[in-house]
Amino acid sequence: MGQDYLATKMANTLVTMLILSGPPLAAAVVLGVVVGFLQAVTQIQDQTLPQAVKLVVVVVLVITLGPAFSALLLAETSTILDEFPFVVP
């Protein structure tokens, strides 16, 4: 178990993290642009409106995608913990 193995495991973990954080982040960005455009069109100057809307959408998205996210995270964690004794000299 060399440095190549550890680098591969770290890369796989980072990819898993990106997969898990991608949908909520993308939803927040798209919603922020849409709400910002609507605020510009209607000339609403309230700064809490986009934050509240983004918060609600991200929470709903995390709740709905939670089982899929947790299965992916559990698989990655299980793999790391199962292979840990072989990594440590």
KOLKEVO-163765 format. One record per residue: residue number from 0; residue in one letter; chain; x, y, z of N, C-alpha, C in turn. Coordinates in steps of 0.02 Angstrom, whole numbers. Layout:
! residues N
site num=NUM | residuo=A | cadena=A | n.x=X | n.y=Y | n.z=Z | ca.x=X | ca.y=Y | ca.z=Z | c.x=X | c.y=Y | c.z=Z
...
//
This chain:
! residues 89
site num=0 | residuo=M | cadena=A | n.x=42 | n.y=-59 | n.z=0 | ca.x=0 | ca.y=0 | ca.z=0 | c.x=44 | c.y=62 | c.z=0
site num=1 | residuo=G | cadena=A | n.x=52 | n.y=90 | n.z=-58 | ca.x=96 | ca.y=147 | ca.z=-64 | c.x=59 | c.y=212 | c.z=-71
site num=2 | residuo=Q | cadena=A | n.x=96 | n.y=260 | n.z=-93 | ca.x=68 | ca.y=327 | ca.z=-102 | c.x=18 | c.y=329 | c.z=-159
site num=3 | residuo=D | cadena=A | n.x=27 | n.y=285 | n.z=-209 | ca.x=-21 | ca.y=284 | ca.z=-264 | c.x=-90 | c.y=263 | c.z=-240
site num=4 | residuo=Y | cadena=A | n.x=-91 | n.y=214 | n.z=-195 | ca.x=-155 | ca.y=191 | ca.z=-168 | c.x=-189 | c.y=247 | c.z=-129
site num=5 | residuo=L | cadena=A | n.x=-151 | n.y=281 | n.z=-87 | ca.x=-180 | ca.y=336 | ca.z=-47 | c.x=-203 | c.y=393 | c.z=-91
site num=6 | residuo=A | cadena=A | n.x=-165 | n.y=408 | n.z=-143 | ca.x=-186 | ca.y=461 | ca.z=-189 | c.x=-250 | c.y=442 | c.z=-225
site num=7 | residuo=T | cadena=A | n.x=-256 | n.y=379 | n.z=-244 | ca.x=-317 | ca.y=356 | ca.z=-277 | c.x=-377 | c.y=359 | c.z=-230
site num=8 | residuo=K | cadena=A | n.x=-367 | n.y=339 | n.z=-168 | ca.x=-421 | ca.y=341 | ca.z=-119 | c.x=-443 | c.y=414 | c.z=-105
site num=9 | residuo=M | cadena=A | n.x=-394 | n.y=458 | n.z=-99 | ca.x=-411 | ca.y=529 | ca.z=-88 | c.x=-447 | c.y=558 | c.z=-148
site num=10 | residuo=A | cadena=A | n.x=-427 | n.y=539 | n.z=-208 | ca.x=-461 | ca.y=563 | ca.z=-268 | c.x=-533 | c.y=537 | c.z=-271
site num=11 | residuo=N | cadena=A | n.x=-542 | n.y=473 | n.z=-254 | ca.x=-610 | ca.y=445 | ca.z=-253 | c.x=-654 | c.y=480 | c.z=-201
site num=12 | residuo=T | cadena=A | n.x=-625 | n.y=495 | n.z=-144 | ca.x=-663 | ca.y=529 | ca.z=-91 | c.x=-681 | c.y=600 | c.z=-112
site num=13 | residuo=L | cadena=A | n.x=-636 | n.y=634 | n.z=-145 | ca.x=-651 | ca.y=702 | ca.z=-170 | c.x=-705 | c.y=701 | c.z=-224
site num=14 | residuo=V | cadena=A | n.x=-703 | n.y=650 | n.z=-267 | ca.x=-755 | ca.y=644 | ca.z=-318 | c.x=-823 | c.y=631 | c.z=-285
site num=15 | residuo=T | cadena=A | n.x=-823 | n.y=588 | n.z=-235 | ca.x=-885 | ca.y=575 | ca.z=-198 | c.x=-911 | c.y=639 | c.z=-165
site num=16 | residuo=M | cadena=A | n.x=-866 | n.y=679 | n.z=-137 | ca.x=-887 | ca.y=742 | ca.z=-106 | c.x=-916 | c.y=789 | c.z=-158
site num=17 | residuo=L | cadena=A | n.x=-886 | n.y=792 | n.z=-217 | ca.x=-911 | ca.y=835 | ca.z=-270 | c.x=-980 | c.y=812 | c.z=-294
site num=18 | residuo=I | cadena=A | n.x=-989 | n.y=746 | n.z=-299 | ca.x=-1054 | ca.y=719 | ca.z=-319 | c.x=-1107 | c.y=737 | c.z=-268
site num=19 | residuo=L | cadena=A | n.x=-1090 | n.y=733 | n.z=-204 | ca.x=-1139 | ca.y=747 | ca.z=-152 | c.x=-1154 | c.y=822 | c.z=-146
site num=20 | residuo=S | cadena=A | n.x=-1105 | n.y=864 | n.z=-157 | ca.x=-1117 | ca.y=936 | ca.z=-149 | c.x=-1140 | c.y=970 | c.z=-213
site num=21 | residuo=G | cadena=A | n.x=-1136 | n.y=935 | n.z=-269 | ca.x=-1153 | ca.y=965 | ca.z=-333 | c.x=-1226 | c.y=987 | c.z=-341
site num=22 | residuo=P | cadena=A | n.x=-1274 | n.y=941 | n.z=-331 | ca.x=-1344 | ca.y=961 | ca.z=-341 | c.x=-1368 | c.y=1018 | c.z=-297
site num=23 | residuo=P | cadena=A | n.x=-1355 | n.y=1018 | n.z=-231 | ca.x=-1378 | ca.y=1076 | ca.z=-192 | c.x=-1343 | c.y=1141 | c.z=-213
site num=24 | residuo=L | cadena=A | n.x=-1280 | n.y=1137 | n.z=-229 | ca.x=-1243 | ca.y=1197 | ca.z=-249 | c.x=-1269 | c.y=1223 | c.z=-316
site num=25 | residuo=A | cadena=A | n.x=-1281 | n.y=1178 | n.z=-363 | ca.x=-1307 | ca.y=1199 | ca.z=-429 | c.x=-1377 | c.y=1229 | c.z=-422
site num=26 | residuo=A | cadena=A | n.x=-1419 | n.y=1199 | n.z=-380 | ca.x=-1486 | ca.y=1226 | ca.z=-369 | c.x=-1483 | c.y=1295 | c.z=-338
site num=27 | residuo=A | cadena=A | n.x=-1438 | n.y=1306 | n.z=-291 | ca.x=-1431 | ca.y=1371 | ca.z=-259 | c.x=-1406 | c.y=1424 | c.z=-308
site num=28 | residuo=V | cadena=A | n.x=-1360 | n.y=1405 | n.z=-351 | ca.x=-1333 | ca.y=1452 | ca.z=-400 | c.x=-1387 | c.y=1471 | c.z=-451
site num=29 | residuo=V | cadena=A | n.x=-1422 | n.y=1421 | n.z=-478 | ca.x=-1474 | ca.y=1435 | ca.z=-528 | c.x=-1529 | c.y=1477 | c.z=-497
site num=30 | residuo=L | cadena=A | n.x=-1550 | n.y=1458 | n.z=-438 | ca.x=-1603 | ca.y=1495 | ca.z=-405 | c.x=-1581 | c.y=1566 | c.z=-387
site num=31 | residuo=G | cadena=A | n.x=-1519 | n.y=1575 | n.z=-368 | ca.x=-1493 | ca.y=1642 | ca.z=-353 | c.x=-1494 | c.y=1686 | c.z=-415
site num=32 | residuo=V | cadena=A | n.x=-1477 | n.y=1659 | n.z=-472 | ca.x=-1478 | ca.y=1698 | ca.z=-534 | c.x=-1550 | c.y=1716 | c.z=-552
site num=33 | residuo=V | cadena=A | n.x=-1595 | n.y=1668 | n.z=-547 | ca.x=-1666 | ca.y=1681 | ca.z=-564 | c.x=-1696 | c.y=1733 | c.z=-517
site num=34 | residuo=V | cadena=A | n.x=-1685 | n.y=1725 | n.z=-452 | ca.x=-1713 | ca.y=1773 | ca.z=-404 | c.x=-1680 | c.y=1841 | c.z=-413
site num=35 | residuo=G | cadena=A | n.x=-1615 | n.y=1843 | n.z=-426 | ca.x=-1581 | ca.y=1906 | ca.z=-439 | c.x=-1609 | c.y=1942 | c.z=-500
site num=36 | residuo=F | cadena=A | n.x=-1624 | n.y=1903 | n.z=-552 | ca.x=-1653 | ca.y=1932 | ca.z=-612 | c.x=-1723 | c.y=1959 | c.z=-597
site num=37 | residuo=L | cadena=A | n.x=-1763 | n.y=1921 | n.z=-561 | ca.x=-1830 | ca.y=1944 | ca.z=-543 | c.x=-1827 | c.y=2006 | c.z=-498
site num=38 | residuo=Q | cadena=A | n.x=-1779 | n.y=2009 | n.z=-454 | ca.x=-1771 | ca.y=2068 | ca.z=-412 | c.x=-1751 | c.y=2128 | c.z=-453
site num=39 | residuo=A | cadena=A | n.x=-1709 | n.y=2118 | n.z=-503 | ca.x=-1689 | ca.y=2174 | ca.z=-545 | c.x=-1747 | c.y=2199 | c.z=-588
site num=40 | residuo=V | cadena=A | n.x=-1788 | n.y=2152 | n.z=-612 | ca.x=-1845 | ca.y=2172 | ca.z=-653 | c.x=-1897 | c.y=2208 | c.z=-612
site num=41 | residuo=T | cadena=A | n.x=-1911 | n.y=2184 | n.z=-552 | ca.x=-1963 | ca.y=2214 | ca.z=-511 | c.x=-1936 | c.y=2268 | c.z=-464
site num=42 | residuo=Q | cadena=A | n.x=-1871 | n.y=2279 | n.z=-464 | ca.x=-1837 | ca.y=2329 | ca.z=-423 | c.x=-1849 | c.y=2319 | c.z=-348
site num=43 | residuo=I | cadena=A | n.x=-1850 | n.y=2256 | n.z=-327 | ca.x=-1854 | ca.y=2240 | ca.z=-256 | c.x=-1783 | c.y=2241 | c.z=-228
site num=44 | residuo=Q | cadena=A | n.x=-1772 | n.y=2277 | n.z=-173 | ca.x=-1705 | ca.y=2284 | ca.z=-146 | c.x=-1693 | c.y=2242 | c.z=-83
site num=45 | residuo=D | cadena=A | n.x=-1739 | n.y=2197 | n.z=-67 | ca.x=-1732 | ca.y=2157 | ca.z=-7 | c.x=-1677 | c.y=2105 | c.z=-16
site num=46 | residuo=Q | cadena=A | n.x=-1629 | n.y=2102 | n.z=31 | ca.x=-1574 | ca.y=2055 | ca.z=25 | c.x=-1589 | c.y=1987 | c.z=58
site num=47 | residuo=T | cadena=A | n.x=-1640 | n.y=1984 | n.z=100 | ca.x=-1655 | ca.y=1921 | ca.z=133 | c.x=-1697 | c.y=1875 | c.z=89
site num=48 | residuo=L | cadena=A | n.x=-1729 | n.y=1902 | n.z=39 | ca.x=-1772 | ca.y=1861 | ca.z=-4 | c.x=-1732 | c.y=1806 | c.z=-40
site num=49 | residuo=P | cadena=A | n.x=-1677 | n.y=1822 | n.z=-74 | ca.x=-1641 | ca.y=1767 | ca.z=-108 | c.x=-1611 | c.y=1716 | c.z=-60
site num=50 | residuo=Q | cadena=A | n.x=-1589 | n.y=1739 | n.z=-2 | ca.x=-1560 | ca.y=1693 | ca.z=47 | c.x=-1612 | c.y=1645 | c.z=74
site num=51 | residuo=A | cadena=A | n.x=-1671 | n.y=1670 | n.z=89 | ca.x=-1724 | ca.y=1627 | ca.z=116 | c.x=-1747 | c.y=1577 | c.z=64
site num=52 | residuo=V | cadena=A | n.x=-1754 | n.y=1599 | n.z=2 | ca.x=-1777 | ca.y=1554 | ca.z=-51 | c.x=-1724 | c.y=1500 | c.z=-64
site num=53 | residuo=K | cadena=A | n.x=-1661 | n.y=1520 | n.z=-67 | ca.x=-1607 | ca.y=1471 | ca.z=-78 | c.x=-1604 | c.y=1421 | c.z=-20
site num=54 | residuo=L | cadena=A | n.x=-1611 | n.y=1445 | n.z=41 | ca.x=-1609 | ca.y=1401 | ca.z=99 | c.x=-1665 | c.y=1349 | c.z=96
site num=55 | residuo=V | cadena=A | n.x=-1725 | n.y=1370 | n.z=79 | ca.x=-1781 | ca.y=1324 | ca.z=76 | c.x=-1770 | c.y=1272 | c.z=21
site num=56 | residuo=V | cadena=A | n.x=-1748 | n.y=1295 | n.z=-38 | ca.x=-1738 | ca.y=1248 | ca.z=-93 | c.x=-1682 | c.y=1198 | c.z=-78
site num=57 | residuo=V | cadena=A | n.x=-1627 | n.y=1221 | n.z=-49 | ca.x=-1572 | ca.y=1176 | ca.z=-33 | c.x=-1594 | c.y=1125 | c.z=21
site num=58 | residuo=V | cadena=A | n.x=-1631 | n.y=1147 | n.z=70 | ca.x=-1654 | ca.y=1101 | ca.z=122 | c.x=-1701 | c.y=1048 | c.z=92
site num=59 | residuo=V | cadena=A | n.x=-1748 | n.y=1070 | n.z=50 | ca.x=-1793 | ca.y=1022 | ca.z=17 | c.x=-1755 | c.y=974 | c.z=-27
site num=60 | residuo=L | cadena=A | n.x=-1706 | n.y=998 | n.z=-63 | ca.x=-1666 | ca.y=955 | ca.z=-107 | c.x=-1626 | c.y=905 | c.z=-66
site num=61 | residuo=V | cadena=A | n.x=-1597 | n.y=926 | n.z=-11 | ca.x=-1558 | ca.y=880 | ca.z=31 | c.x=-1604 | c.y=828 | c.z=62
site num=62 | residuo=I | cadena=A | n.x=-1664 | n.y=847 | n.z=81 | ca.x=-1711 | ca.y=799 | ca.z=110 | c.x=-1733 | c.y=749 | c.z=58
site num=63 | residuo=T | cadena=A | n.x=-1747 | n.y=771 | n.z=-3 | ca.x=-1771 | ca.y=725 | ca.z=-54 | c.x=-1715 | c.y=680 | c.z=-80
site num=64 | residuo=L | cadena=A | n.x=-1655 | n.y=706 | n.z=-85 | ca.x=-1599 | ca.y=666 | ca.z=-110 | c.x=-1559 | c.y=633 | c.z=-54
site num=65 | residuo=G | cadena=A | n.x=-1581 | n.y=641 | n.z=7 | ca.x=-1546 | ca.y=614 | ca.z=65 | c.x=-1532 | c.y=539 | c.z=63
site num=66 | residuo=P | cadena=A | n.x=-1582 | n.y=498 | n.z=46 | ca.x=-1568 | ca.y=426 | ca.z=43 | c.x=-1514 | c.y=407 | c.z=-8
site num=67 | residuo=A | cadena=A | n.x=-1516 | n.y=438 | n.z=-66 | ca.x=-1464 | ca.y=424 | ca.z=-116 | c.x=-1396 | c.y=449 | c.z=-93
site num=68 | residuo=F | cadena=A | n.x=-1396 | n.y=509 | n.z=-64 | ca.x=-1333 | ca.y=536 | ca.z=-39 | c.x=-1304 | c.y=493 | c.z=17
site num=69 | residuo=S | cadena=A | n.x=-1347 | n.y=472 | n.z=62 | ca.x=-1322 | ca.y=432 | ca.z=119 | c.x=-1298 | c.y=364 | c.z=96
site num=70 | residuo=A | cadena=A | n.x=-1329 | n.y=334 | n.z=46 | ca.x=-1306 | ca.y=270 | ca.z=21 | c.x=-1236 | c.y=277 | c.z=-10
site num=71 | residuo=L | cadena=A | n.x=-1226 | n.y=330 | n.z=-49 | ca.x=-1161 | ca.y=341 | ca.z=-79 | c.x=-1108 | c.y=356 | c.z=-27
site num=72 | residuo=L | cadena=A | n.x=-1125 | n.y=397 | n.z=22 | ca.x=-1078 | ca.y=413 | ca.z=75 | c.x=-1063 | c.y=352 | c.z=119
site num=73 | residuo=L | cadena=A | n.x=-1113 | n.y=312 | n.z=132 | ca.x=-1103 | ca.y=252 | ca.z=172 | c.x=-1058 | c.y=202 | c.z=136
site num=74 | residuo=A | cadena=A | n.x=-1067 | n.y=195 | n.z=71 | ca.x=-1025 | ca.y=149 | ca.z=32 | c.x=-952 | c.y=172 | c.z=33
site num=75 | residuo=E | cadena=A | n.x=-941 | n.y=237 | n.z=25 | ca.x=-873 | ca.y=264 | ca.z=25 | c.x=-841 | c.y=256 | c.z=95
site num=76 | residuo=T | cadena=A | n.x=-879 | n.y=271 | n.z=146 | ca.x=-854 | ca.y=264 | ca.z=215 | c.x=-839 | c.y=191 | c.z=231
site num=77 | residuo=S | cadena=A | n.x=-882 | n.y=147 | n.z=211 | ca.x=-872 | ca.y=75 | ca.z=223 | c.x=-809 | c.y=51 | c.z=188
site num=78 | residuo=T | cadena=A | n.x=-798 | n.y=73 | n.z=127 | ca.x=-738 | ca.y=53 | ca.z=90 | c.x=-675 | c.y=78 | c.z=125
site num=79 | residuo=I | cadena=A | n.x=-676 | n.y=140 | n.z=147 | ca.x=-618 | ca.y=169 | ca.z=181 | c.x=-603 | c.y=132 | c.z=246
site num=80 | residuo=L | cadena=A | n.x=-655 | n.y=120 | n.z=285 | ca.x=-645 | ca.y=87 | ca.z=350 | c.x=-626 | c.y=14 | c.z=342
site num=81 | residuo=D | cadena=A | n.x=-652 | n.y=-20 | n.z=291 | ca.x=-633 | ca.y=-90 | ca.z=279 | c.x=-561 | c.y=-97 | c.z=258
site num=82 | residuo=E | cadena=A | n.x=-536 | n.y=-49 | n.z=219 | ca.x=-468 | ca.y=-53 | ca.z=193 | c.x=-417 | c.y=-18 | c.z=238
site num=83 | residuo=F | cadena=A | n.x=-439 | n.y=12 | n.z=292 | ca.x=-394 | ca.y=49 | ca.z=336 | c.x=-339 | c.y=5 | c.z=367
site num=84 | residuo=P | cadena=A | n.x=-354 | n.y=-56 | n.z=390 | ca.x=-300 | ca.y=-96 | ca.z=420 | c.x=-244 | c.y=-113 | c.z=370
site num=85 | residuo=F | cadena=A | n.x=-260 | n.y=-115 | n.z=306 | ca.x=-209 | ca.y=-131 | ca.z=256 | c.x=-167 | c.y=-71 | c.z=239
site num=86 | residuo=V | cadena=A | n.x=-191 | n.y=-12 | n.z=253 | ca.x=-154 | ca.y=49 | ca.z=236 | c.x=-104 | c.y=66 | c.z=290
site num=87 | residuo=V | cadena=A | n.x=-123 | n.y=57 | n.z=352 | ca.x=-80 | ca.y=74 | ca.z=408 | c.x=-26 | c.y=21 | c.z=416
site num=88 | residuo=P | cadena=A | n.x=37 | n.y=41 | n.z=417 | ca.x=91 | ca.y=-9 | ca.z=423 | c.x=95 | c.y=-39 | c.z=493
//
